[in-house]
Structures are given as structure tokens and as C-alpha cells.
Amino acid sequence: MYFINHEQIDGRIQFLSVLAEASQQLEAQWAQGKQDLTWQLSQERVLHLAIETVTDVGSLLIDAFILRDASSYEDILEIVHGEGAYSESLTETLLQLVKLRKPLVQDYVDWPRQDLHPLIPKLPAAFEEFAASVRAFIKSELA
């Protein structure tokens, strides 16, 4: 029998709706030409929290279903995708997101913060699909 920390997974999945809303607000601010430094830094934080949230869920699934250990953030996504948890197209989007981690947390001085990152408009739909896919995956694995 698997031990699945439903509370942690659900909490993180619910948090994705907060990040989706923030992404929509960021997109609206950029469209209105109101991307001051506060909004620019907010965008970085949304992207960073999105990376951490998605990989946290992936790690919890790996632990719950005793999958092989991940060697990187990208590997977390690929392992869970390999188990059929989410689609190829979602995996591609999530990998693009996770690849931003190093620039966001290590190369932040050089981050191009004046532009809206192209993933921001894609995140709300990606998070919705991710949440539904993870929930369906857990249900099918427990059946």
C-alpha cells in the first residue's frame, strides 16, 4: 500500500490557482504598460514559486509511488511524466518552466526583468491541466 500525503499534494495544487491568478494580473499589467520594478520582481517570484510548487508535487508523487530517485528538477518532471501522470505537451511547458530555476535563483542580477516572460500567459492553463492530471493519476494508481 502506498502512503500518499494528500494534504501536501492538495495544498500545493490549490496554491497553483493563486499563481495562476497572479500570472493573469502580471499579464494585464504588462498589457497596460504598468510593468514597474515591483511588477517585474513579482513576475520573478511567481515563476520561482511555480517551479517549486510543480517540483514539490512531483517529488511527493515520486515518494508516494516509490519511483526512481530524481537527479535534477527536470528529472522530477520526466519521471512523473514517464509514469503517465501528464501529457507530453504539458511536460514540455513544465520543463521550460523548471529550466528557469537556475537563472532565477543564481543569475538573478542578469535576469531580463523588463519583459513579460513568454510562459506567464501559459501558466494558468498549464496549472489547470497539471492539477487535473495529477489528481487523475493518483486516482488511477490507487484503483
Residue frames as a rotation matrix with the C-alpha (Angstrom) as fourth column:
MET 1
0.582 0.813 0.000 0.00
0.813 -0.582 0.000 0.00
0.000 0.000 -1.000 0.00
TYR 2
-0.289 -0.664 0.690 1.23
0.661 -0.660 -0.358 3.45
0.692 0.352 0.630 -0.87
PHE 3
0.052 0.260 -0.964 1.40
0.830 -0.549 -0.103 6.37
-0.556 -0.795 -0.244 1.55
ILE 4
-0.243 -0.035 0.969 0.29
0.749 -0.641 0.165 9.47
0.616 0.767 0.182 -0.28
ASN 5
-0.630 -0.004 -0.777 0.47
0.602 -0.634 -0.485 12.75
-0.491 -0.773 0.402 1.54
HIS 6
-0.035 0.748 0.663 -2.80
0.959 -0.162 0.234 14.04
0.283 0.644 -0.711 0.12
GLU 7
0.693 0.325 -0.644 -2.73
0.582 -0.780 0.232 17.11
-0.426 -0.535 -0.729 2.34
GLN 8
-0.156 -0.837 -0.525 0.62
0.109 -0.542 0.833 18.32
-0.982 0.073 0.176 0.99
ILE 9
-0.758 -0.096 0.645 -0.24
0.626 0.168 0.761 17.50
-0.181 0.981 -0.067 -2.61
ASP 10
0.206 0.937 0.281 -3.67
0.957 -0.253 0.141 19.14
0.203 0.240 -0.949 -2.40
GLY 11
0.534 -0.051 -0.844 -2.25
0.443 -0.833 0.330 22.21
-0.720 -0.550 -0.422 -0.67
ARG 12
-0.528 -0.810 -0.256 0.31
0.121 -0.370 0.921 22.72
-0.840 0.456 0.293 -3.39
ILE 13
-0.609 0.388 0.692 -2.18
0.787 0.187 0.588 22.08
0.098 0.903 -0.419 -6.17
GLN 14
0.520 0.829 -0.208 -4.55
0.851 -0.524 0.038 24.63
-0.078 -0.197 -0.977 -4.62
PHE 15
0.158 -0.552 -0.819 -1.67
0.254 -0.779 0.574 27.10
-0.954 -0.299 0.017 -4.41
LEU 16
-0.701 -0.409 0.584 -1.29
0.632 0.024 0.775 26.84
-0.331 0.912 0.242 -8.18
SER 17
0.246 0.851 0.464 -4.59
0.934 -0.337 0.123 28.71
0.261 0.403 -0.877 -8.52
VAL 18
0.672 -0.124 -0.731 -3.02
0.323 -0.838 0.439 31.62
-0.667 -0.531 -0.523 -6.60
LEU 19
-0.399 -0.910 -0.114 -0.09
0.176 -0.198 0.964 31.58
-0.900 0.365 0.239 -9.00
ALA 20
-0.406 0.355 0.842 -2.45
0.914 0.153 0.376 31.37
0.005 0.922 -0.387 -11.98
GLU 21
0.705 0.702 -0.106 -4.29
0.708 -0.705 0.038 34.45
-0.048 -0.102 -0.994 -10.76
ALA 22
0.355 -0.668 -0.653 -1.02
0.085 -0.673 0.735 36.27
-0.931 -0.316 -0.182 -10.20
SER 23
-0.607 -0.571 0.553 0.07
0.558 0.189 0.808 35.33
-0.566 0.799 0.204 -13.74
GLN 24
0.081 0.742 0.666 -3.12
0.972 -0.207 0.112 36.81
0.221 0.638 -0.738 -15.15
GLN 25
0.837 0.180 -0.517 -2.57
0.374 -0.878 0.299 40.01
-0.400 -0.443 -0.802 -13.16
LEU 26
-0.130 -0.963 -0.234 1.00
0.187 -0.256 0.948 40.24
-0.974 0.079 0.214 -14.41
GLU 27
-0.527 -0.019 0.850 -0.11
0.835 0.179 0.521 39.80
-0.162 0.984 -0.079 -17.99
ALA 28
0.548 0.807 0.221 -2.73
0.822 -0.569 0.039 42.54
0.157 0.161 -0.974 -17.53
GLN 29
0.612 -0.379 -0.694 -0.17
0.202 -0.774 0.600 44.93
-0.764 -0.508 -0.398 -16.03
TRP 30
-0.516 -0.837 0.184 2.22
0.365 -0.020 0.931 44.41
-0.775 0.547 0.316 -18.92
ALA 31
-0.229 0.519 0.824 -0.60
0.967 0.027 0.252 44.94
0.109 0.855 -0.508 -21.42
GLN 32
0.817 0.572 -0.071 -1.38
0.575 -0.798 0.183 48.27
0.048 -0.190 -0.981 -19.73
GLY 33
0.276 -0.811 0.516 2.26
0.244 -0.460 -0.854 49.30
0.930 0.361 0.071 -19.78
LYS 34
0.617 0.030 0.787 2.49
-0.679 -0.485 0.551 49.22
0.398 -0.874 -0.279 -15.98
GLN 35
0.771 -0.379 -0.511 5.47
0.420 0.907 -0.039 46.96
0.478 -0.185 0.859 -15.52
ASP 36
0.517 -0.596 0.614 7.41
-0.714 -0.696 -0.074 48.87
0.471 -0.400 -0.786 -12.90
LEU 37
-0.484 -0.868 -0.114 10.11
-0.640 0.439 -0.631 47.23
0.597 -0.233 -0.768 -10.79
THR 38
-0.432 0.388 0.814 7.61
-0.737 0.369 -0.567 45.84
-0.520 -0.845 0.126 -8.29
TRP 39
0.689 0.721 -0.066 5.72
-0.600 0.517 -0.610 44.02
-0.406 0.460 0.790 -11.06
GLN 40
0.323 -0.665 -0.673 8.98
-0.677 0.335 -0.656 42.86
0.662 0.668 -0.341 -12.61
LEU 41
-0.720 -0.612 0.329 10.12
-0.649 0.424 -0.632 41.34
0.248 -0.668 -0.702 -9.34
SER 42
-0.012 0.818 0.576 6.65
-0.748 0.375 -0.548 39.90
-0.664 -0.437 0.607 -8.78
GLN 43
0.689 0.228 -0.688 6.96
-0.691 0.491 -0.530 38.08
0.217 0.841 0.496 -12.08
GLU 44
-0.295 -0.885 -0.360 10.23
-0.602 0.464 -0.649 36.51
0.742 0.025 -0.670 -10.96
ARG 45
-0.702 0.065 0.709 8.65
-0.656 0.329 -0.679 35.37
-0.277 -0.942 -0.188 -7.71
VAL 46
0.427 0.903 0.047 5.64
-0.767 0.390 -0.509 33.87
-0.478 0.182 0.859 -9.49
LEU 47
0.486 -0.314 -0.816 7.92
-0.608 0.549 -0.573 31.92
0.628 0.774 0.076 -11.81
HIS 48
-0.614 -0.785 0.085 10.09
-0.577 0.372 -0.727 30.77
0.539 -0.495 -0.681 -8.92
LEU 49
-0.436 0.528 0.728 7.12
-0.703 0.305 -0.642 29.67
-0.561 -0.793 0.239 -6.81
ALA 50
0.615 0.653 -0.443 5.63
-0.782 0.433 -0.448 27.90
-0.101 0.622 0.777 -9.83
ILE 51
0.004 -0.721 -0.693 8.84
-0.564 0.571 -0.597 25.92
0.826 0.393 -0.404 -10.28
GLU 52
-0.830 -0.380 0.408 9.00
-0.533 0.329 -0.780 24.97
0.162 -0.865 -0.475 -6.62
THR 53
-0.090 0.894 0.438 5.32
-0.811 0.190 -0.554 24.03
-0.578 -0.405 0.708 -6.45
VAL 54
0.648 0.332 -0.685 5.35
-0.725 0.545 -0.421 21.82
0.233 0.770 0.594 -9.54
THR 55
-0.180 -0.795 -0.580 8.54
-0.401 0.597 -0.695 20.05
0.898 0.108 -0.426 -8.50
ASP 56
-0.688 0.038 0.725 7.29
-0.713 0.153 -0.684 19.63
-0.137 -0.988 -0.078 -4.92
VAL 57
0.418 0.897 0.142 4.21
-0.803 0.438 -0.403 17.84
-0.424 0.054 0.904 -6.24
GLY 58
0.517 -0.290 -0.805 6.40
-0.551 0.607 -0.573 15.71
0.655 0.740 0.154 -8.49
SER 59
-0.596 -0.801 0.063 8.69
-0.519 0.324 -0.791 14.81
0.613 -0.504 -0.609 -5.58
LEU 60
-0.368 0.551 0.749 5.70
-0.804 0.215 -0.554 13.89
-0.466 -0.806 0.364 -3.43
LEU 61
0.710 0.622 -0.329 4.42
-0.701 0.578 -0.418 11.61
-0.070 0.528 0.847 -6.20
ILE 62
0.087 -0.775 -0.626 7.84
-0.487 0.515 -0.705 10.01
0.869 0.366 -0.333 -6.61
ASP 63
-0.778 -0.374 0.504 8.00
-0.604 0.228 -0.763 9.36
0.170 -0.899 -0.404 -2.86
ALA 64
-0.027 0.882 0.470 4.42
-0.865 0.215 -0.454 8.12
-0.502 -0.418 0.757 -2.67
PHE 65
0.874 0.448 -0.188 4.67
-0.471 0.688 -0.553 5.65
-0.119 0.572 0.812 -5.53
ILE 66
0.393 -0.807 0.441 8.26
-0.080 0.448 0.890 4.64
-0.916 -0.385 0.111 -4.83
LEU 67
0.982 -0.114 0.150 9.56
0.151 0.003 -0.988 5.73
0.112 0.994 0.020 -8.21
ARG 68
0.216 -0.976 -0.030 13.25
0.929 0.215 -0.302 6.05
0.301 0.037 0.953 -9.01
ASP 69
0.211 -0.240 -0.948 15.16
0.614 -0.722 0.319 8.91
-0.761 -0.649 -0.005 -7.40
ALA 70
0.913 0.137 0.383 15.38
0.385 -0.597 -0.704 12.10
0.132 0.790 -0.598 -9.41
SER 71
-0.001 -0.993 -0.118 18.75
0.989 -0.019 0.146 13.59
-0.147 -0.117 0.982 -10.24
SER 72
-0.961 -0.266 0.071 17.52
0.274 -0.944 0.181 17.09
0.019 0.194 0.981 -11.11
TYR 73
-0.451 0.832 -0.323 14.46
-0.323 -0.489 -0.810 19.30
-0.832 -0.261 0.489 -11.21
GLU 74
-0.222 0.329 -0.918 13.93
-0.973 -0.016 0.230 18.35
0.061 0.944 0.324 -14.85
ASP 75
-0.829 -0.177 -0.531 14.25
-0.203 0.979 -0.010 14.68
0.521 0.099 -0.847 -13.94
ILE 76
-0.774 0.625 0.101 11.42
-0.024 0.129 -0.991 15.00
-0.633 -0.770 -0.085 -11.41
LEU 77
0.004 0.818 -0.575 9.08
-0.769 -0.365 -0.524 16.04
-0.639 0.444 0.628 -14.21
GLU 78
-0.247 -0.167 -0.955 10.37
-0.882 0.446 0.150 13.41
0.400 0.880 -0.257 -16.62
ILE 79
-0.995 -0.097 -0.038 9.98
-0.069 0.883 -0.465 10.59
0.079 -0.460 -0.884 -14.09
VAL 80
-0.475 0.879 0.029 6.40
-0.048 0.007 -0.999 11.51
-0.879 -0.476 0.039 -13.27
HIS 81
0.097 0.455 -0.885 5.59
-0.933 -0.268 -0.240 12.05
-0.346 0.849 0.399 -16.96
GLY 82
-0.635 -0.452 -0.626 7.14
-0.665 0.733 0.144 8.65
0.394 0.508 -0.766 -17.71
GLU 83
-0.923 0.363 0.128 4.62
0.184 0.708 -0.682 7.11
-0.339 -0.606 -0.720 -15.33
GLY 84
-0.552 0.721 0.419 1.81
0.666 0.078 0.742 8.69
0.503 0.688 -0.523 -17.36
ALA 85
-0.356 0.411 -0.839 0.84
0.781 -0.362 -0.509 11.43
-0.513 -0.836 -0.193 -14.92
TYR 86
0.341 0.481 -0.808 0.53
-0.061 -0.846 -0.529 14.16
-0.938 0.230 -0.259 -17.54
SER 87
0.913 0.217 0.345 0.69
0.308 0.186 -0.933 14.81
-0.266 0.958 0.103 -21.27
GLU 88
0.031 -0.921 0.387 3.73
0.996 0.063 0.068 15.35
-0.087 0.384 0.919 -23.46
SER 89
0.074 0.021 0.997 2.70
0.476 -0.880 -0.017 18.93
0.877 0.475 -0.075 -24.23
LEU 90
0.932 0.239 0.271 2.28
-0.127 -0.485 0.865 19.77
0.338 -0.841 -0.421 -20.54
THR 91
0.625 -0.770 -0.129 5.63
0.659 0.432 0.615 18.16
-0.418 -0.470 0.778 -19.82
GLU 92
-0.062 -0.651 0.756 7.26
0.902 -0.361 -0.237 20.42
0.427 0.667 0.610 -22.42
THR 93
0.424 0.302 0.854 5.75
0.006 -0.944 0.331 23.52
0.906 -0.135 -0.401 -20.81
LEU 94
0.999 -0.016 0.030 6.75
-0.029 0.046 0.999 22.38
-0.017 -0.999 0.045 -17.32
LEU 95
0.360 -0.929 0.089 10.30
0.908 0.370 0.196 21.64
-0.215 0.010 0.977 -18.46
GLN 96
0.001 -0.299 0.954 10.56
0.534 -0.807 -0.254 25.13
0.846 0.509 0.159 -19.93
LEU 97
0.755 0.371 0.542 9.42
-0.239 -0.613 0.753 26.46
0.611 -0.697 -0.374 -16.57
VAL 98
0.920 -0.379 -0.101 11.80
0.276 0.444 0.852 24.37
-0.279 -0.812 0.513 -14.48
LYS 99
0.196 -0.889 0.414 14.76
0.953 0.072 -0.296 25.32
0.233 0.452 0.861 -16.68
LEU 100
0.361 0.000 0.932 14.25
0.057 -0.998 -0.022 28.89
0.931 0.061 -0.361 -15.43
ARG 101
0.920 0.082 -0.382 15.23
0.372 0.114 0.921 27.92
0.119 -0.990 0.075 -11.90
LYS 102
0.078 -0.979 -0.188 18.96
0.978 0.038 0.207 28.44
-0.196 -0.200 0.960 -12.28
PRO 103
-0.462 -0.269 0.845 18.66
0.541 -0.841 0.029 31.85
0.702 0.470 0.534 -13.94
LEU 104
0.457 0.751 0.477 16.08
0.028 -0.548 0.836 32.95
0.889 -0.369 -0.272 -11.35
VAL 105
0.990 0.010 -0.143 17.98
0.142 0.093 0.985 31.85
0.024 -0.996 0.091 -8.26
GLN 106
0.291 -0.953 -0.083 21.60
0.774 0.184 0.606 32.12
-0.563 -0.241 0.791 -9.36
ASP 107
-0.650 -0.543 0.531 21.77
0.760 -0.479 0.440 34.57
0.016 0.690 0.724 -12.25
TYR 108
0.297 0.921 -0.253 19.10
0.927 -0.341 -0.154 36.97
-0.229 -0.189 -0.955 -10.96
VAL 109
-0.122 -0.408 -0.905 21.32
0.184 -0.905 0.383 40.01
-0.975 -0.120 0.185 -11.50
ASP 110
-0.895 -0.326 -0.304 21.19
-0.243 -0.214 0.946 39.40
-0.374 0.921 0.113 -15.24
TRP 111
-0.411 0.813 0.413 17.53
0.749 0.559 -0.356 38.33
-0.521 0.163 -0.838 -15.44
PRO 112
-0.906 0.100 0.410 15.73
0.245 -0.668 0.703 40.23
0.344 0.737 0.581 -18.25
ARG 113
-0.591 0.678 -0.437 13.05
0.681 0.129 -0.721 41.56
-0.432 -0.724 -0.538 -15.92
GLN 114
-0.687 0.334 -0.646 11.80
-0.392 -0.918 -0.059 44.38
-0.613 0.212 0.761 -18.17
ASP 115
-0.578 0.470 -0.667 9.97
-0.658 0.215 0.721 41.89
0.483 0.856 0.185 -20.43
LEU 116
0.341 0.728 0.595 7.00
-0.870 0.484 -0.094 39.71
-0.357 -0.486 0.798 -19.64
HIS 117
-0.718 -0.617 0.323 8.28
-0.470 0.772 0.429 36.16
-0.514 0.156 -0.844 -19.76
PRO 118
-0.513 0.519 -0.684 6.52
-0.734 0.149 0.663 34.15
0.446 0.842 0.305 -22.51
LEU 119
-0.740 0.244 -0.626 5.48
0.363 0.929 -0.067 31.44
0.566 -0.277 -0.777 -20.04
ILE 120
-0.925 0.373 -0.073 3.44
-0.115 -0.457 -0.882 33.80
-0.362 -0.807 0.466 -17.86
PRO 121
-0.275 0.894 -0.353 0.38
-0.959 -0.282 0.033 33.77
-0.070 0.348 0.935 -20.18
LYS 122
-0.166 0.149 -0.975 0.62
-0.454 0.866 0.210 29.97
0.875 0.477 -0.076 -20.49
LEU 123
-0.921 -0.386 0.048 0.77
-0.218 0.408 -0.886 29.21
0.323 -0.827 -0.460 -16.77
PRO 124
-0.365 0.818 0.445 -2.94
-0.842 -0.086 -0.533 29.39
-0.397 -0.569 0.720 -15.84
ALA 125
0.568 0.585 -0.579 -3.94
-0.788 0.589 -0.178 26.74
0.237 0.557 0.796 -18.40
ALA 126
-0.183 -0.730 -0.659 -0.85
-0.319 0.678 -0.662 24.65
0.930 0.089 -0.357 -17.61
PHE 127
-0.868 -0.131 0.480 -1.64
-0.492 0.089 -0.866 24.71
0.071 -0.987 -0.142 -13.89
GLU 128
0.103 0.980 0.173 -5.25
-0.940 0.153 -0.305 23.72
-0.325 -0.131 0.937 -14.53
GLU 129
0.548 0.044 -0.835 -4.15
-0.547 0.774 -0.318 20.76
0.633 0.632 0.448 -16.66
PHE 130
-0.537 -0.828 -0.162 -1.43
-0.337 0.386 -0.859 19.83
0.773 -0.407 -0.486 -14.16
ALA 131
-0.605 0.361 0.710 -3.89
-0.763 -0.008 -0.647 19.78
-0.227 -0.933 0.280 -11.26
ALA 132
0.498 0.861 -0.103 -6.42
-0.846 0.456 -0.276 17.66
-0.191 0.225 0.956 -13.13
SER 133
0.356 -0.440 -0.824 -3.73
-0.463 0.683 -0.565 15.31
0.812 0.583 0.040 -14.42
VAL 134
-0.725 -0.663 0.184 -2.13
-0.459 0.268 -0.847 14.77
0.513 -0.699 -0.499 -11.01
ARG 135
-0.297 0.694 0.656 -5.48
-0.843 0.133 -0.522 14.09
-0.449 -0.708 0.545 -9.38
ALA 136
0.688 0.555 -0.467 -6.42
-0.720 0.598 -0.351 11.63
0.085 0.578 0.812 -12.13
PHE 137
-0.053 -0.815 -0.577 -3.01
-0.455 0.534 -0.713 9.95
0.889 0.225 -0.399 -11.87
ILE 138
-0.774 -0.219 0.594 -3.35
-0.631 0.193 -0.751 9.43
0.050 -0.956 -0.288 -8.12
LYS 139
0.146 0.934 0.326 -6.87
-0.855 0.285 -0.434 8.07
-0.498 -0.215 0.840 -8.54
SER 140
0.673 0.112 -0.731 -5.82
-0.604 0.653 -0.456 5.63
0.427 0.749 0.508 -11.26
GLU 141
-0.364 -0.892 -0.270 -2.77
-0.459 0.424 -0.781 4.44
0.810 -0.160 -0.564 -9.31
LEU 142
-0.742 0.121 0.659 -4.89
-0.638 0.171 -0.750 3.75
-0.203 -0.978 -0.050 -6.24
ALA 143
0.276 0.934 -0.227 -7.58
-0.959 0.253 -0.125 1.90
-0.059 0.253 0.966 -8.18
